[in-house]
Amino acid sequence: MEYLEIEGGVPLKGKVTISGAKNASFPVLSAALLIKGKMHIKNVPDILDIRHFLEVLKEIGVGVERTESGVMLDTRSEISSKVKQNEKHSLRGTQTLLGALLGRNGSAMLPSLGGCNIGARPIDLHLKGLKLLGVSVDWDSGYLIGKTNKLKGNSIYLDFPSVGATENIIIAAAVSDGETVIENAAKEPEVKNLVDFLNAAGADIKMNGSGIIKIRGVKELHPVDFGIIPDRIEAATFLVMGAATHGDLTLENVHPHDFEPVTMKLKEAGAFAEFPSDNSVRIYAPNPLNAVNIKTMPYPGFPTDAQPQMMALLTTANGSSVIRETIFENRFSAASELVKMGADIKVENNVAFVKGVDSLQGADVAAVDLRGGAALVTAGLTAKGITRVRNVYHIDRGYESIENKLQKVGGRIVRKEDDTV
């Protein structure tokens, strides 16, 4: 089994190119099923979750070819409405296939949704919205079955601005009869990227950032080549790593506004940020960092996906920090592993209390989810001695060649194989 071995204590210095966004790729690749034709989706990251998702697309009848800059899709053939049970394909990204298959075939049959074990992620809001569009929903032998004779526009209010529910409703409503209005919709950049893709393909969707999205259904969409936005969470992760190691990193191929809450918190902690261009950001932290308090919130608040990495940074900051997690109840999984490295963290329900220590000590630790794994790599880069991060596949699910990118900026990190693990 593979693991990452890290020798800590080296400041990261240089330039990092950020890959395309994992969480923007899933809905765009799903929405492409509404179109019959050939499309080139560019800037799709080569990560484990995307590889598995592309296998799912192949299995239901989509032509898929990896290119140097992305993925070529051919959706001209018949597409199956059934996504078969397969443990390897149990990833959260398949959720947007629900709206896509309903829009294309009028039916969808999906197995239980997977993803990281970071807490309850119910799909009740997805189903509420799709039912209001005229979809009947049932469960049978572990499959979610959706059917509709005709998708019809409607007014939909989401009790919580769920990203997945917003995306599923947008995809289905794009080819429905009439107008759909989603209130309290998610405002994440990944949602806007989906809207931009569909509009480029001929959809009529208006999203102004207010939480209200208006969709006038169209009869047909046309093929279009399109680019996925940069991954704001990968960018946030490298920002945190740069600051945590007291380095000097410049991130390229980014939209700085998309991860501004992370940049602002790092500045509050004592790091410095500059913006050499509209698509780059420089972070440097020559001085000791200070404790800050964090509360995760839906966009444009502090992202839950960057919270574990910030926790790792705060373990050696001066003072005590309080982290409140409001999105996922199991988002503190990395805390117990960080404690093995000498961190002083106490977790009570959805709050973590982090008291800064002088330094962390390298140890054998294990990732139990994607962002928790990134937090352990962050800690390993700052710790004294050698850190070995097990279960590296969790990290591979969301980061493209993380060790190669870190090596290029001075990180002493290698991927190794240990048959005894």
MOHU-V309521 format. One line per field, one symbol per residue. phi: phi as a letter, one per 40 degrees, with the letter a starting at -180 (. if undefined). psi: psi as a letter, one per 30 degrees, with the letter a starting at -180 (. if undefined). burial: 1 if it has 24 or more other ideal C-beta (glycine too) atoms within 12 Angstrom, else 0. Layout:
phi->???
psi->???
burial->???
This chain:
phi->.cabbbbcgbccahbbcccccdcccdccccccccbbibbbccgcccbcccdccccccccchccbbcbcbibcbbbcccbccbcccadcccbcccdcccccccccbgaabbcdcbhccbhcbcbccdcdccccchbcbabafgbcbbaacacbdacbbccacccccdcccdccccbccgbbbbbfccbddcccccccccccchcbbbbbgcgbbbbbcbcabbcacabcccccccccccdccccccfcabbcbgbbdccbddcdcccccchcbbbbcacbaabbaacbdcbcbcbbcaddccccdcbccccdccccbcchbbbbbbbbbcbcbccdcccccchcbbbbbfbbbbbbcbcacbdacbbcbaccccccccdccccccgbbbbcfccccccbbcfcccccccbgccabcbbbccc
psi->kllkkkjlgkkkkakkkkllkeffeeeeeeffffkjakkjjlhkkileeeeeeeeeeefggkkkkklegbkkkjgflkkkfkjlkjefgilfffeffeeeeeeefglkjklkkbakiglkilgeeeeeeeefggkkklkjhgkkkkkkekkkllkkkkfkikeeeeeeeeeeffglkakkkkkhlkgkeeeeeeeeeeefgglikkjggfgkkkjjklfkllkkklkklljfeeeeeeeeeeeeghajkkklhljeffgeeeeeeeeefglkkliflfglkkkkiflkllklkkjkllkgakkeffeeeeeeeffglkaklkkkjfekfgggffeeeeefggljkkkjcgkkjjkklellkkljlkkfleeeeeeeeeeefflkakkkjlhffeefffkjheeeeeefgfkiklklkjff.
burial->0011111111111111111111111111111111111011111111111111111111011111000001111110001011100000111111111111111111111111111101001010111111111110100000011111001111011101111111111111111100011101111111111111111110111010001111101100101111111111111111111111111111111111011111111101111110000001111110001111111101101111111111111111100011111011011111111111111110100011111110011111111111111111111111100111111111111111111011001111101000000
